Amino acid sequence: MTVHFVGAGPGAADLLTVRATRLLAAADVVLYPGTYLDPDVLTHVSPTAELIDTQDLDLDQITEHLAAAHAAGKDVVRLASGDLSVYSALAEQTRRLDAAGVPWDVTPGVPAYAAAAAVLGRELTVPLVAQSVVLTRAQARSTAMPETESLAAFAATGATLVLHLAITRIGALMTDLAPEYGDDCPVAVVYRASQPDELVLRGTVGTIAVAVAQAGLKQAAVILVGRALEPERGGESYLYDVARDRSVKARPPVG
């Protein structure tokens, strides 16, 4: 049998893909991150399936469950919060499965930063303001960041920043960002985007740390920083410009 890694999205039960819900309904075993999911996500799972909460398990223990389910001929889903392409430990888990000869595949999910942007009603790439989005994280009690990926280096680009796993260090991070972005640069913190206890805090580089401290946020929050969050800023896209030549001859050749 195949181990299905499935992105559970930001946690809401109705933000899973159709493929994800089909895999969950067919699974005999489901491993899920209880810390980050709305419990309603598990309503997509068959009532006869075995549920395993991974919040207190290490990667070796998780792999043992996946390999054992495979050996028993059971369909197994490994749910991950958000999307598997970022901060999901997919690389570590699949290396272990490859070594054990266990086949696997990946079903993407709605990433947390996209859910946060949707809550805010903001595009993160606004013409003439920001055309790049940097997804990064803070380092505290976690794996070391590569030396070339300092927050200061990313800040120098002026891109829209999305900070994961960083809420407990938001004060220090805003201090680091202030020289490039300015104290008045807009910041939004979205806690548990799309879930029943969702919370949105808006402020600036100079004020957001106080708001986070007052709210007592410790986890499951995404921080967005950048001028693209200001609705009055920005130009208009050339793609939709009324003056753009849309004739066939104006289109670049293919190939």
N, C-alpha and C positions, 0 to 999 in steps of 0.2 A: 504494500500500500504506500501511498505518497503522503508526506507531511505537508500540509498546506499552511504556509505563513500568510496570514490575512490581516491587512490593515483595518483596524476597527474604527478609523476616523477619530474625530475629537471626543467621542464618547457617547453621542446621542444615538439612540436606537434606530432613528430614521435617517441617519447619514452614512449608513453602510451601503456598499455597492450591491447590485442585484446578485452578482457572482458571489460576494461574501455571504449573503444571506442563504444562498443555495448550499454553499459549502458547510455553513454552520448547521443547517437543517439535516444534512446527510451525515454529519460527523458522529462517530461513536465516542470520541474523547475530545474535549476542548480545554486547552490551557489558556487562561486569560489573566490580564493584569488588573486585579481587583482594585488597586489604588486609583486608577485613572478612568475606569469605565462607569457609565450610568448602568446600574443593574438591569435596566430594561433591554440592554443590548443582548443579554442572554435569553430573552424571550424568543429569539430566532433559533435557539438550540432545541433539538429534540428532547422531550422530557425523559427519555431513556438514556441520554448521553451522560458520560462521566465528566464532571466539571472539576478542574484543578486550578486553584488560585495560585499564581506564581509570585505574588508579592514577597513571600518569605523564602523563596527558593533561589539557589545560585544556578549558574548556567549548566554546570554538570548535572545537577538534579533535574533541571528542566529537560536536558538532553536525554537523560535516562528514561523519563516518562515518554518522550517522543519515540525513542528507539523501541521501548517495550510495547507501545501501542502498534508500531509498525510490525514488530515481530509476531504479534498476536493477530495480525491481519485486520486491524481496525483502522477505520478512517479517522485521522486526527487533524485538528486545526489548532495552530498556535496563533492566538490573537495578539496583536501588538497595537498599542495606542497610536493614533495618527496614521502615518504612512511608513512603510518599511524602509524607505530610502534614506531616512534621517533618524539618528539616535534610537535605533530599534534593536541593536545587538544582533542584527541579521548575520553579519559577517562571522561573528564568533560561533553562533549556533550552527550555521550551515557548514562551517569548517569541521565541527564535531560530527555532524551527520554524514558528511562526505567520508570522513575517516571510518565511520561505522557502516558505510555502504547503504545508507538510508536515502532514498530519493525524496526530493522536495521541490515545491514551486512557490511562487509569490503572487498574491493578489493585492494590488495597491489599495490604499485608503485615502480619505480626505485628510491632508496634512493639517496639523494644528494651526500653523500660521495662516493658512487659507481660511479656516473657520473663523479665526480671530479677525481677519480682514473683512470677512462677510458681516460679522457682528458690528464692526465699526462702519460698514458701508463705504469702505475706502479702497481705491486701487493703489497698489504699492509702487507702481511704475507710472508716474505722471509725466507727460511730455514737458521738456525743458526744466524739470525739477529733479527727477530721479528715474533712471532707466535700468537700474540694477537693484537686486535684493540680495542682501548677505544674510545667510542663515548660519548662526554660530551659537556658541554657548559660553558660559563662564566656567572658570576652574576654581574649585574649592576642594572639597573632599571627593575628587574625581580623577579620571585619567588625565595625565598632563596634556596640555595643548601643544601642538607643534610650534616651534619658535617663530616660524614665519607667519603664524596666524594670530598675532596679537590684536587686541581690540583697537589699539591705536592705529595699526596699519589699516584695518577695515574702516575706521572712522575717517581716515584721510581721503577716502573715496567719495564721501558725501552720499553714499547709497542709502537706501532704506535698510535699516538694520532690524533683524528679528532675532531676539535673544531667547534661547531655550535654557532651561535648567539654571536660571540665573536670578530668580526672584529674591533669594536670601542675601544676595550681594548687590542689590540694585543701587544702594547709596554709593558704593565705591565705583560701580560701573558708570553711573551718571557723572561722577567726578572726572573719570577718564575721558568721557565723551564731550564734556563741556567745551574744551578748547577748540574742537572742530565744528561741533553742531550749535554751540551757543546755549546759554541757560534758557532761552525762550523757545527752543526747538520743541515741537510737540512730541509727546510720548503717550502711548496707550498701553495699559496692562489689561489683558483679558484672562480671567480665571475661569477654567472649565468651560470654554466656549461651547455653546450649543446644549449644555446640560442644564438640568433644572436649577442648580445653584450657581449658574453663571453670574459673574460679576465683572463689570467694566470700570476701570479707573482711567481718567484722562487728566493729563497735566503736561508739564514740560520737563526738560532735563533738570531744571532747577527745583522743581516742586514734587515730582512724582514719588520720590523715596519716602517723603513724609506721608503721602496718601497710602502707600503700600504698608507702611508701619502701622498706621491707624486702622487699616483693614485687617491686619494680622495675617497676611498671606505668607505661606511658607512653601507651597508647591503648586504644581499643575497650572502654572500661569505662563503666558507668553508675553514678552515685552517687545513692542514695536516702536522704533525711533526714526524720525525723519520728517522733512518738510512736505513729503507727499501726503502726510496726514492732514494738512491744512487744505480744506476744500476750495478756498478761494485762489489757491496757487495753481500755476501750470499753464501751458499752452494747449494747443489742440493737435491731434494726431494728423500727420500728412496722409495717412492711409484713407482718412475720411474727408479730406479737404475738398471743398466744392470746386476748387480750381485745378485739382489733379486730373491729368489726362488719363481717362479710363478706357481709351480705345485699345483695340487688339495690338496695333502697331507699337504702342507705348510700352507694352509688357516685355520684360527681359526674356531672352530665349531660354528654353529649358534644356538642361544637359550640358 
